[in-house]
Amino acid sequence: MPPATAASNADSRLNYRLSTPRETNVSEYANPQTLVSTEWLAEHLQDPDLRILDVDEDTEAYGRGHIPGSIGVHWRNDLQSQPERDFVGPQGFAELLDRYGITRQTRVILYGGNKNWFAAYAYWYFKYYGHPAVQLLNGGRKKWELEGRPLVTDAAQVTPTTGYPVPQGNDAIRAYRDQVAHDIVGQPGKGLVDVRSPEEYRGEALAPAHLPSEGAQRGGHIPGARNIPWSKAVDPEQETFLNVDQLRQLYQGEGITADQEVVAYCRIGERSAHTWFVLHELLGYPNVRNYDGSWTEWGSLVRAPIER
C-alpha cells in the first residue's frame, strides 16, 4: 500500500512529548489478534496487503494530520444509510470497500481520536459484515502522537478494486428494539449496559453537550440497565485499553458477567460498539450484542418503559 505523499518534515511531524507508560500485556486478552500496536504499524506502513482507515467523530481531523497511507472515512457519509436511519447496507458496504481498494484478503486497521470512539464503531461494522481481517490500533491517534510518530496532511492515493462480495449481516452481534423489550428487559440471565454518561443515564441530558441535536424525546435509561460509561475501559493518558483484570473488575463489579446474554447501548450505537469490542473481543464474552438503535430510538418510542 503506497503511503500518502508527505509534506516537509516540519509539516508532517507534529511535536508531542514522548510517553512511555507501562504497556498492557495484550496476550492476556481473549482475542489479542484484534489489536495492533503503534510499534508494529510503524514498521509495516508499506505492506501492500494492508489498508489503514482513519475514522473519527471529528471528520475534519484527517485533514489536519493522519497516519501516512491512511484513508479518511467519514462515519456519517460513508457508513450511514440515507435517508432512513440505519447503517450502510450489504451492497453499499461492498461498494465502499471496492472504493477503498479493499479485497477479502486485505488486512484492515482502524484508528481514530478520542479513545478510538468511532474507529471501534467502524470495527463493529466490519465484523457485522464478516470481513476476515480487521484490527484496532491500540491507543489510536493519541498514542501515535504521544510517541512523536509522523503525521501527514496529503490524502492517500488509492487504486479502487472491484468485486468485493456482497456480504450478509451477522445479527448475532446486533440487537433490535423488540429483542431488547421482549427478551432482555426484566429477564433473568440478561445483562443490559448503558454506556452513556451518568447525566444521560439519569435523564439530566439527552445527548453529550457537543451533540445537542441528536437527542431523544425523553431522558432516562432502559429499565434494569447498569451505567458503565464506555470510556472507563481506556487508560486516560495514552488511550490504550485497560488490562484484563481491570476490565473484569469494571464490568463484573456491576454484575455484567460472561454467562449472561449482554446488550450494550448508548445514543446512536457508536459508544456501545466500543463497549461491545471490550466485552466480546477483549474479555471474550460469548453473547454480546450492540443495540445501535440505542437511546435515540428507545427514548422516542410511545409507551416504552423508562427509568430515571
Secondary structure as GFF3:
##gff-version 3
##sequence-region A 1 308
A	DSSP	alpha_helix	9	12	.	.	.	ID=ss1
A	DSSP	three_ten_helix	26	28	.	.	.	ID=ss2
A	DSSP	three_ten_helix	32	34	.	.	.	ID=ss3
A	DSSP	beta_strand	35	36	.	.	.	ID=ss4
A	DSSP	alpha_helix	38	43	.	.	.	ID=ss5
A	DSSP	beta_strand	50	55	.	.	.	ID=ss6
A	DSSP	alpha_helix	61	64	.	.	.	ID=ss7
A	DSSP	beta_strand	71	73	.	.	.	ID=ss8
A	DSSP	alpha_helix	75	79	.	.	.	ID=ss9
A	DSSP	alpha_helix	90	99	.	.	.	ID=ss10
A	DSSP	beta_strand	107	111	.	.	.	ID=ss11
A	DSSP	alpha_helix	117	128	.	.	.	ID=ss12
A	DSSP	beta_strand	134	137	.	.	.	ID=ss13
A	DSSP	alpha_helix	140	146	.	.	.	ID=ss14
A	DSSP	three_ten_helix	171	173	.	.	.	ID=ss15
A	DSSP	beta_strand	174	175	.	.	.	ID=ss16
A	DSSP	alpha_helix	177	179	.	.	.	ID=ss17
A	DSSP	pi_helix	180	184	.	.	.	ID=ss18
A	DSSP	beta_strand	190	194	.	.	.	ID=ss19
A	DSSP	alpha_helix	198	201	.	.	.	ID=ss20
A	DSSP	three_ten_helix	212	214	.	.	.	ID=ss21
A	DSSP	beta_strand	226	227	.	.	.	ID=ss22
A	DSSP	three_ten_helix	230	233	.	.	.	ID=ss23
A	DSSP	alpha_helix	244	252	.	.	.	ID=ss24
A	DSSP	beta_strand	261	265	.	.	.	ID=ss25
A	DSSP	alpha_helix	270	276	.	.	.	ID=ss26
A	DSSP	pi_helix	277	282	.	.	.	ID=ss27
A	DSSP	beta_strand	288	291	.	.	.	ID=ss28
A	DSSP	alpha_helix	294	298	.	.	.	ID=ss29
###
